[in-house]
Amino acid sequence: MKLELTGITKHFGSLVANDHIDLTVEPGEIRALLGENGAGKTTLMNVLIGLVQPDAGEIRVDGKPVVIHSPKDAIAARIGMVHQHFMLVPVFTVAENVTLGLEPTRALGLLDRRRARSEVRNLSERYGLQVDPDAYVEDLPVGVQQRVEIIKTLIREASVLILDEPTSVLTPGETDDLFRIMRELRAGGRSIVFISHKLKEVQAIADTITIIRRGKVVGERPPTATDTELAALMVGRPVQLRVSKRPAQPGDVVLDVQHLTVAGEHGSPVVDDVSFQVRAGEILGVAGVQGNGQTELCEALLGLRPASGSVLLNGRDVSHATPRDRLRAGIGYIPEDRQEDGLVGDFSVADNMILDVYDRRPFASGIALDLSAIRDNAVSRVAEFDVRTTSVDTATQTLSGGNQQKVILAREIGREIKVLLASQPTRGLDVGSIEFVHRRIVEQRDQGVAVVIVSSELDEIYALADRIAVMYEGKITGFRTPAVSVEELGLLMAGGSGAGRPGTLPEADRSSTAVTEKSGSSARSGPAAEAPADPPDDSAPGGPP
Amino acid sequence: MSEQQSGSPPAPSQRPPPAARRPSASFSRTILDAVVKGSPTVVTILAFVAAVVLGGLLIAFSDTTVLHAWSQFFSAPGNAIAQAWDAAAAAYSAMFEGAILNPHTVSAAFHGGSVGAIFYPLSQTASDATPLVLTGLSVAIAFRAGLFNIGASGQWVGGAIVATYLGFGISLPPVIHVIVCLLGGFAGGAVIGWIVGELKARTGAHEVIVTIMLNYIMYNFLSFLLGTPKALQQPGQSNLISPPVAASARLPHVGGPPPQVDAGFLIALAAAAGVWWLLSRSTIGFRFRTVGANPSAARSAGMNVEESWVLVMLIAGGLAGLAGAAVILGPVQSITFNSYGTYGFDGITVALLGRASPVGVVLAALLFGALHAGGTAMEAATQVPSSLVQVLQGLIVLFVAAPPLIRAMFRLRAARAAGLEAVPKGWNT
């Protein structure tokens, strides 16, 4: 089925979310929509499935104009969407979920469970989805839940599938599986619109890449286009994907961690006898699949979580100091979840800029706050860090993720620090923001700060780290230099045994981009959240022996 | 437009709480959000208008004369409507005269009457508002730190007991005595509040449960003291009443003899100013607000969340205790087994109506004070029972708590509908 969009325009107030967008998706094509957060990709797709009515423009299916006023019309036009947040009933089985709304019935209106099950099984086999129709959705890993969503669209006979940021919730292994499924679907003659802001993913899977910036189509490129070219189109200016940095000149040991152990909820330690040293002027990158104790390690280093072992800061033992004292002693902390732990969303930019120095000069004398000092500080920091905000009194929750992160960055590296502890510092940010954050972090290193970066994005580790430590199940499985191969790193991330898959370098490299938040699984509790380290079947680079 | 919000990864709930005592925030959070961010001022005012209109209908149609007139609506529709209007107008004007200004006293003053009498209704309003300002502040300050203080009533009792005891039990020079009694009242309430904060900080016990239970404990403790000779009971009395406080412990009247408003009102205003300063201009208030708005960010910024809970409950309890002292040392002078009345619970309403801001609390307390003062006058002048005041209070709160209802009634557009806050999220321009 051929899908054509012509001149789609949509205004929200004064904002033009879509500005005369033309897009043609050929049958059997994987079309990537690449753009930064806020570029208008999701709006366009919401137009396509009838959640948003365009102000102008036309949608044609196989040359015939169609009007789509609701998702129902979209289904009739054989367009199906897999949303970023799944729309599944956790306590229903896969078959029940899939047939929800179009339940096959027998005489007397009884549900025809058998038919539902067999349809799911057929689709599952045809496209290699490996979904058990009788499994309860709540028991399934995120990747499989996503496949259930795909089956939902298939059973409604969609021939164009829209996948909205599908990899943001997946582990690398799950991403590989998804790409395999997408190829199978393409082979079956279906077209796919793949929405993403991750360069490597669109390069790996798309047949054609359409780049959207500020509501306009700014280009179409083949997947062979370079990173740099795509990023520049996306952002609107040349972007350095990997910040340039001089070789590190490590000085004295600043942070000395010995035998740090954090007890888990179920007895087994979540951080297990971790020891490392970080010198002034060097960046230690802690790599690993999310959920292997990195979060707990950071929290223990800051004193937010009880731990045994010792933490020495410039030779001073801070193992028993409170978070406040450790921050005072010179730790800058960029938490993993900026909205939950880094910022107070209701507070103004100015107030968030002083969250951990509010009771120190010049912001306070005695217990009285100095509002003008707080304001002046915010005004100069906003300028220095290029925070895009209407004023320093704006509530931070209205800022974009990149600008929120800049507020935190401005606060943490704006004061005298000896150690910078940054956990997933660029999670969810777009290319431009990532560049900015990386540059600032390298700048700190060059000023002699000892930096610890915890990241599940291998790209980030490679871009920043002078030394790499890999965490797996709470332990550090090895230290490497940045010259280490992706395979070896993947091996360490998976527990350090077995062999890397030969000849999969580009693939592994690409999937590394997606070693992102396991946050999707956080909605569920239980095994998947506890042991996300387990590489699901043929997943992370380097399987079990 | 709902482009993927770059900054909103789903909260990682797989992480266990750092100290096994994160606040079980959902309930308090909901309430707090409703109070602090809920209704803009215009909704509050419209809620008042709607309540007055509904109250007027209630007045009219509970009046037998009006009902009789309406039974003959079809023969004399004008009469029916006029009767209804008259009944409501009479009640409300009596209320206005009792709470704000009585025109008769103004004309009397011109003919040689007392000028002070003009201010009598306002004075009564201020007097009735005094304890509500203080209990309202108590609830509001706890709100701001993310805690829901249902226990202002029990804390009021704690403060009142100490103030009463110091008031009749010791003898001191006049000014010093009243100050000691007030401080004692603050301390008495603060101890009760502190217990709540400490229990929450150490064990994670939810403050709503703890404060409700402590209310009962304090009510019965008061009864016990009043029923025990040589404790708080007035010698030679079998009733549950304490001896009156000494004259030196009474709050002086401001600008005239009783029943003019006493210095308690000034103390309440000073407390409101103090709370305002504390919340918006001090490091302690900054900490309270941070803890209230996002406890995990507060922790990550090195703030001691538990300590903040204890401190804010101590202050909240102290304010409610001060309300107790202000009542005992002011208009009442001796405590009985049910002196606590509804001060504590009205404080919740006042804080809600005042949207947990000190200025809002003062205004809301004055409104309620006026309703109380006016209600008494209305009951005296017309046949409308003063319990109508409680109906009005209830209606106001109902409408404030349901802004969509008010918006629908007055056809306000929801603030956000005017235009999506369409700030482009990308920042590379």
HADDOCK unambig.tbl for C-alpha pairs under 7 A between the chains (distance, minus, plus):
assign (segid A and resid 12 and name CA) (segid B and resid 420 and name CA) 6.57 0.50 0.50
assign (segid A and resid 12 and name CA) (segid B and resid 422 and name CA) 6.80 0.50 0.50
assign (segid A and resid 13 and name CA) (segid B and resid 419 and name CA) 5.42 0.50 0.50
assign (segid A and resid 13 and name CA) (segid B and resid 420 and name CA) 6.50 0.50 0.50
assign (segid A and resid 15 and name CA) (segid B and resid 422 and name CA) 5.96 0.50 0.50
assign (segid A and resid 36 and name CA) (segid B and resid 426 and name CA) 6.59 0.50 0.50
assign (segid A and resid 37 and name CA) (segid B and resid 3 and name CA) 6.15 0.50 0.50
assign (segid A and resid 37 and name CA) (segid B and resid 4 and name CA) 5.90 0.50 0.50
assign (segid A and resid 37 and name CA) (segid B and resid 5 and name CA) 6.75 0.50 0.50
assign (segid A and resid 37 and name CA) (segid B and resid 6 and name CA) 6.11 0.50 0.50
assign (segid A and resid 37 and name CA) (segid B and resid 425 and name CA) 6.54 0.50 0.50
assign (segid A and resid 37 and name CA) (segid B and resid 426 and name CA) 5.94 0.50 0.50
assign (segid A and resid 38 and name CA) (segid B and resid 3 and name CA) 5.21 0.50 0.50
assign (segid A and resid 38 and name CA) (segid B and resid 424 and name CA) 6.14 0.50 0.50
assign (segid A and resid 38 and name CA) (segid B and resid 425 and name CA) 5.05 0.50 0.50
assign (segid A and resid 38 and name CA) (segid B and resid 426 and name CA) 5.54 0.50 0.50
assign (segid A and resid 40 and name CA) (segid B and resid 3 and name CA) 6.51 0.50 0.50
assign (segid A and resid 41 and name CA) (segid B and resid 3 and name CA) 6.89 0.50 0.50
assign (segid A and resid 42 and name CA) (segid B and resid 2 and name CA) 6.70 0.50 0.50
assign (segid A and resid 42 and name CA) (segid B and resid 3 and name CA) 5.15 0.50 0.50
assign (segid A and resid 43 and name CA) (segid B and resid 1 and name CA) 6.10 0.50 0.50
assign (segid A and resid 43 and name CA) (segid B and resid 2 and name CA) 6.88 0.50 0.50
assign (segid A and resid 43 and name CA) (segid B and resid 3 and name CA) 6.70 0.50 0.50
assign (segid A and resid 235 and name CA) (segid B and resid 428 and name CA) 6.30 0.50 0.50
assign (segid A and resid 304 and name CA) (segid B and resid 18 and name CA) 6.21 0.50 0.50
assign (segid A and resid 305 and name CA) (segid B and resid 18 and name CA) 5.21 0.50 0.50
assign (segid A and resid 305 and name CA) (segid B and resid 19 and name CA) 6.86 0.50 0.50
assign (segid A and resid 323 and name CA) (segid B and resid 302 and name CA) 4.74 0.50 0.50
assign (segid A and resid 324 and name CA) (segid B and resid 302 and name CA) 3.87 0.50 0.50
assign (segid A and resid 324 and name CA) (segid B and resid 303 and name CA) 6.42 0.50 0.50
assign (segid A and resid 327 and name CA) (segid B and resid 302 and name CA) 6.92 0.50 0.50
assign (segid A and resid 340 and name CA) (segid B and resid 296 and name CA) 6.42 0.50 0.50
assign (segid A and resid 340 and name CA) (segid B and resid 297 and name CA) 6.21 0.50 0.50
assign (segid A and resid 341 and name CA) (segid B and resid 296 and name CA) 5.15 0.50 0.50
assign (segid A and resid 341 and name CA) (segid B and resid 297 and name CA) 3.91 0.50 0.50
assign (segid A and resid 341 and name CA) (segid B and resid 300 and name CA) 6.00 0.50 0.50
assign (segid A and resid 342 and name CA) (segid B and resid 297 and name CA) 5.29 0.50 0.50
assign (segid A and resid 342 and name CA) (segid B and resid 300 and name CA) 6.96 0.50 0.50
assign (segid A and resid 343 and name CA) (segid B and resid 297 and name CA) 5.81 0.50 0.50
assign (segid A and resid 344 and name CA) (segid B and resid 290 and name CA) 6.86 0.50 0.50
assign (segid A and resid 344 and name CA) (segid B and resid 293 and name CA) 6.41 0.50 0.50
assign (segid A and resid 344 and name CA) (segid B and resid 294 and name CA) 5.69 0.50 0.50
assign (segid A and resid 344 and name CA) (segid B and resid 297 and name CA) 6.43 0.50 0.50
assign (segid A and resid 355 and name CA) (segid B and resid 301 and name CA) 6.01 0.50 0.50
assign (segid A and resid 356 and name CA) (segid B and resid 301 and name CA) 4.57 0.50 0.50
assign (segid A and resid 356 and name CA) (segid B and resid 302 and name CA) 6.32 0.50 0.50
assign (segid A and resid 358 and name CA) (segid B and resid 283 and name CA) 6.56 0.50 0.50
assign (segid A and resid 359 and name CA) (segid B and resid 283 and name CA) 5.69 0.50 0.50
assign (segid A and resid 364 and name CA) (segid B and resid 283 and name CA) 6.96 0.50 0.50
assign (segid A and resid 367 and name CA) (segid B and resid 282 and name CA) 5.27 0.50 0.50
assign (segid A and resid 367 and name CA) (segid B and resid 283 and name CA) 5.15 0.50 0.50
assign (segid A and resid 367 and name CA) (segid B and resid 284 and name CA) 6.77 0.50 0.50
assign (segid A and resid 368 and name CA) (segid B and resid 281 and name CA) 5.92 0.50 0.50
assign (segid A and resid 368 and name CA) (segid B and resid 282 and name CA) 4.35 0.50 0.50
assign (segid A and resid 368 and name CA) (segid B and resid 283 and name CA) 6.05 0.50 0.50
assign (segid A and resid 369 and name CA) (segid B and resid 281 and name CA) 5.25 0.50 0.50
assign (segid A and resid 369 and name CA) (segid B and resid 282 and name CA) 4.94 0.50 0.50
assign (segid A and resid 369 and name CA) (segid B and resid 283 and name CA) 5.79 0.50 0.50
assign (segid A and resid 388 and name CA) (segid B and resid 427 and name CA) 6.52 0.50 0.50
assign (segid A and resid 400 and name CA) (segid B and resid 6 and name CA) 6.65 0.50 0.50
assign (segid A and resid 400 and name CA) (segid B and resid 7 and name CA) 6.35 0.50 0.50
assign (segid A and resid 400 and name CA) (segid B and resid 425 and name CA) 4.99 0.50 0.50
assign (segid A and resid 400 and name CA) (segid B and resid 426 and name CA) 6.97 0.50 0.50
assign (segid A and resid 401 and name CA) (segid B and resid 6 and name CA) 4.90 0.50 0.50
assign (segid A and resid 401 and name CA) (segid B and resid 7 and name CA) 3.66 0.50 0.50
assign (segid A and resid 428 and name CA) (segid B and resid 6 and name CA) 4.88 0.50 0.50
assign (segid A and resid 428 and name CA) (segid B and resid 7 and name CA) 6.10 0.50 0.50
assign (segid A and resid 429 and name CA) (segid B and resid 6 and name CA) 5.68 0.50 0.50
assign (segid A and resid 432 and name CA) (segid B and resid 428 and name CA) 6.79 0.50 0.50
assign (segid A and resid 519 and name CA) (segid B and resid 9 and name CA) 6.71 0.50 0.50
assign (segid A and resid 519 and name CA) (segid B and resid 10 and name CA) 5.88 0.50 0.50
assign (segid A and resid 519 and name CA) (segid B and resid 12 and name CA) 5.90 0.50 0.50
assign (segid A and resid 520 and name CA) (segid B and resid 10 and name CA) 6.88 0.50 0.50
assign (segid A and resid 522 and name CA) (segid B and resid 12 and name CA) 5.41 0.50 0.50
assign (segid A and resid 522 and name CA) (segid B and resid 13 and name CA) 5.54 0.50 0.50
assign (segid A and resid 522 and name CA) (segid B and resid 14 and name CA) 5.35 0.50 0.50
assign (segid A and resid 523 and name CA) (segid B and resid 13 and name CA) 6.98 0.50 0.50
assign (segid A and resid 525 and name CA) (segid B and resid 14 and name CA) 6.35 0.50 0.50
assign (segid A and resid 529 and name CA) (segid B and resid 14 and name CA) 6.12 0.50 0.50
